[in-house]
Amino acid sequence: AEEIVLRGHRGWIQCLEFSEAQGLLISGSNDGEVWLWDQKRGWKGTRILQASNGITALAFHPDGQRIAVASFDALPVLI
């Protein structure tokens, strides 16, 4: 198995979700950032959300087009 290092977050990763069907990984951390990582693009990462406080949970929506995100400072939202 190949080891891959994903760089982007400035804080500890709190949660991860992987969509095998889409080849996408989302990560949320205590720095309040949510990043989207694309396997098809060589695991290139893009920050898609910045909350004021840490991300506590995230998940891909069943439609595959949206992400549910919860943080310490807000109710869960879909992005």
N, C-alpha and C positions, 0 to 999 in steps of 0.2 A: 504494500500500500504506500502511496506517495504522501508525504507530509506537506501540507500547505499552511502557510502562515498568512493570516488575514490581518492587515494593519488598517486602522481607522479610528477606533474608539480611543478616548482619552481616559476612560474609567473601566471598572470591572464589568465584564459581561454578566448580566443577570438572567437573560433568557435567549433561547435560540429556537428557531422553527425551520425545518427543511421541507421543501416541496420537491420530491423526487421527480414528479411528472413534469415540472417546469424547470428543474435544475436551478432553483433559487433557494437561498438561505437568507433569513432575516435575523438580525441580532439587536438586542436592546441592552443598554447598560446603565450603570448608576450615574453616568455623565448626562443622562437625558436624551441621548441620541439613539435613533433607530437607523440601522444600515441595511441595505439590500445588496447581496452578493450574488453575482451571476456566473454560474458554472460555464455557460457557453461562451462567455467573454474572458475566460481564464481567471475566474473568481474576482474580477474587478468589482470593487465596492463603491457604492454611492450612498451618501447620507440622505435619507428621505424625510427625517423628522428631527426637530430639536425641541424637547420639552424643557420646562424649567427645573424639573426634578427627575429622579431616576425612573427608568422604565421597569415595571413590575411583571408584565406579561404581554405576550403577543402571539398572534396566530394568523395563518392564511385563512381568508374567508373561503367557504366552499366553492364560490364562483371562480376562484383563482385570480381575480382581478383586484382584490382589495385585501387590506391587512387590518386586523383588529389590534389596537394598542391600548394598554392601560399604564398609567404612571402614578406616582405619588401625589401629583398636583392636579389630576383631572379624572373625570369619568372616562370609561373606555370609549374610544372613537374608532371609526373606520377611515382609513386613508387609501 
